[in-house]
């Protein structure tokens, strides 16, 4: 039953739109499901990014700390994904992530994601286009956030 739940959750994530049920099943099979209590750290700013997380239930806050003060970047809820670019390339976390309530997460590693893309190259092409669009949206969000700190 948990595998079916994870497939349903993954199917609702925009990045995976167009993935077949078989591709979602393979991804869910390689994913890790975890439940964290409120106030638990998921990852820290600057940490190596080797996976993405999907919020299955609960809520997560993304934030940075400047001069000991927490600056909230975004709040995420069910169906939202954190760290999608970590699925594609090596990098570092741009924010801290912490649960705000009891939260169930689905963790997808870069290596398992790459195996799916290698097996289904047509999906890799569609995903490339979608990631380019998401990158443009992320840059626009970062510009709006940066404007708040420079005024």
Secondary structure, DSSP 8 states (H G I E B T S, - for coil): -HHHHHHHHHHT-GGGTT--HHHHHHHHHH-EEEEE-TT-EEE-TTSEE-EEEEEEES-EEEEEEETTEEEEEEEE-TT-EE-GGGGTS-EE-SSEEEESSSEEEEEEEHHHHHHHHHH-HHHHHHHHHHHHHHHHHHHHHHHHHHHHHH-
